[in-house]
Amino acid sequence: MRHFLIAALTGAALSFVSSPSRALERLVLRLPFLETSVTINLGDVQSTSELIRQSPDLADLQMAGGSRVFELIEKVFLAPLPVETKAFLQGSTGQPLLEQALLAATALVELEGIAPDSSGRMLTDALVSAENIGQPNVLGFLRSMPGEQASIDLSKVADAANRLKTNLEQGVALVQATEAASVTSALREPLRGGWSREERRLSVDHRPQPLRLLVLRPTGNDLDRLAVISHGLWDDPESFEGWGELLAANGYTVLLPDHPGSNFSQQQSMLAGDSPPPGPEELRMRPLDVSALLDAVRDGRLLSGQSLDINSVAMIGHSWGATTSLQIAGFQPTENKLRTRCVDLNHAERNISWVLQCSWLSGVEQAAALDPRIQAVVAVSPPLRLLFDPTSSKKLLVSKVLLVSGTRDWVVPSGPEAITPMRETGAAQMGHRLVLVKGADHFNLRSFRGEERPALIGPVILAWLNEQLGVDSSVTFSGGGWGDSQGRLVDVSSSL
């Protein structure tokens, strides 16, 4: 409850602007499923005791619940505001990603008599005011908000949760009804092949700073094959070294770029107020990072002295990195769904990833990024439903895509973001495949450096790349054996 209140009320403040002379007097929590509401009178209260004394509804709750209610109210309303919040908002005001996050948050909140404004300036003013009145906590923040009354309809929270649950049901049903991939025990044993690890910096024309990247090179069987792994939003290459180690142990040279416009360091800088959230231009910059690496290999500025097939490269990505992989494979970004669906806060397919996708709208026209050197793609949990022209996958004559999604991914749910696009486009008939992982969420498919056991989806990544790139190996996608006894991996492509 505490985190919900903070998030919802923060969203409300950000999305409405008013004369600073009007301060919020009442907060109303509506509970239609109980046919009741709770009114909290804010006034000039300074403490939990005053809040309860001035709010009969809270007083009744305390009489029924005793000290537990008092403790809960104190935790909610006297929770200190993070010191970084003001700097973050000052550096993020007016940015598309922040505006989309606020638009989603304010769907739960209604402020009476306040004109909408999603720029973010109002929250900064409210935080400053809370400090000035000596209440740098949630209660002081509420008292500094504009308007007379804020209403939060808790049934809308339930509606959003039910929508997300529905978006996962298709995947759960498909996994239960389809036979899981077989398991080859040798693919689940500790890695035996050797590799070297190196961190490099590479100057590129499209960014002011050099790209940081990790380079993993096989020291044994070298296939002359190159693979690139792209990380997701506010992540880094180290989160995917486990994938890279498995590939390197099986003869692949692996590059893991650190995308500076949307990596972990950028997140830290943003939270400190030193930089804004990633802008829509990053949608184009990430594929340019990958193509720049391939150009550097081709020109001998990277991996010099190593013989690699630069015209038959594998591309793997997670989350936004998976979207990057699809762009560079030739999927065509389009504004059609972004314009029609981003404004519909109650759309049946709406999910958390739409906040990010909708922030890309102004960058779509420059986001096409086909690189014909990419011949095999693995896209893990990509936000894609709103971004791509569904017919663009039909134009991919060479690159084949393995799409992987978890059945418990609340961030990028499998229904609208994987199953529906695959079904609508008939992608399976074109050679693309969809593997669902039972019980996997948005983050537990990642794999870090030096893990004793190969990554859950590591073998299926290796099997797909081997088959698509024509590697002479017993490990292939169609040959099976890439399943896992600890988590069902299911190829549902034929069941769509």
TABEL-V363761 format. One line per field, one symbol per residue. ss: DSSP state (H for helix, E for strand, C for the rest). phi: phi as a letter, one per 40 degrees, with the letter a starting at -180 (. if undefined). burial: + if it has 9 or more other C-alpha atoms within 8 Angstrom, else -. A space follows every 50 residues. Layout:
ss->???
phi->???
burial->???
This chain:
ss->CHHHHHHHHHHHHHHEECCCCCCCCEEEEEEHHHCEEEEEECCCCCCHHH HHHHCHHHHHHHHHHCHHHHHHHHHHHCCECCCCHHHHHHHHCCCHHHHH HHHHHHHHEEECCCEECCCCHHHHHHHHHHHHCCCCEHHHHHHCCCCCEE EEEHHHHHHHHHHHHHHHHHHHHHHHHCCCCCECHHHHCCCCCCEEEEEE EECCCCCCCCEEEEEEEECCCCCCEEEEEECCCCECHHHHHHHHHHHHHC CEEEEEEECCCCEHHHHHHHHCCCCCCCCCCHHHHHHHHHHHHHHHHHCC CCCCCCCCCCCCEEEEEECHHHHHHHHHHCCCECCHHHHHHCCCCCCCCC CCHHHHHHCCHHHHHHCCCCCCCEEEEEEECCCCCCCECCCHHHHCCCCE EEEEEECCCCCCCHHHHHHHHHHHHCHHHHCCEEEEECCCCCCCCCCCCC CCCCCCCHHHHHHHHHHHCCCCCCCCCCCCCECCCCCCEEECHHHC
phi->.dcccccccccccccbbaccccbcbbbbccbdcbfaabbbccfbcbaccc ccccbdccccccccbgcccdcccccccbcccdccdccdcccbdgcdcccc ccdcccccbbbcgbccacchcccdcccccccccgbcbcccccccccgcab bbcccccccccccccccbcdcccccccbccccbbdccbcdcbcbabbabb bbcbccbcbcccacbbbcbbcbcgbbbbbbcccfbadccbcccccccccb gccbbbcbcccaccccccccccgcaccdccccdcccccdccccccccccg cafcgbcbcccabcbbabfdcccdccdcchcccacdcdcccccccbdccd adccdcccccdcbccbccadbcccbabbbbfccadccbcccccccccbcb bcbbaccbcccbccdccbcccccccgcccchcbbbbbcgcbcbcccabcg ccbdddbdcccdcccdcccgccaccbcccggccaccacbbccdcbc
burial->----++++++++++++++---+++++++++++----++++++-----+-+ +++++-+++-++---+--++--+++++++----+++++++++++++++++ ++++++-++++--+--++++++++-++++++---++++++++++++++++ +++++-+-----++--++++++-++--+-+++++---+----++++---- ---+-----+++++++++++-+-++++++++++++++-++++++++++++ +++++++++--+++-++-+++++++++-++-+++++++++++++-++--+ --------++-++++++++++++++++++++++++-+++-++-------+ +++++++++++-+++-+++++--++++++++++++++++--+++-+--++ ++++++++++-++++++++++++-+-++---+++++++-+++--+++++- +--+++-++++++++++++-+---+++--+++++--+++++++---
